[in-house]
């Protein structure tokens, strides 16, 4: 994941000045919030983000895939 430095804000600053984080998201499309010097959260402008324009079935597919990948070993063991 490539992060533009114009889209970065610390969690402390986001907490103390959320409107600044929202303005960055409005301008850049999203803002990455760092916690302990690592990217941890993302604030996304939903109006302009086509990646979030998924049907309910597509959203379910994405979540199901994540769950299956995360717990693959457990599902394989249950399938025996």
Secondary structure, 3 states (H helix, E strand, C coil): CCCCHHHEEEHHHHHHCHHHHHHHHHHHCEEEEEECCEEEEEEECCCCCHHHCCCHHHHHHHHHHHHHHHCHHHHHHHHC
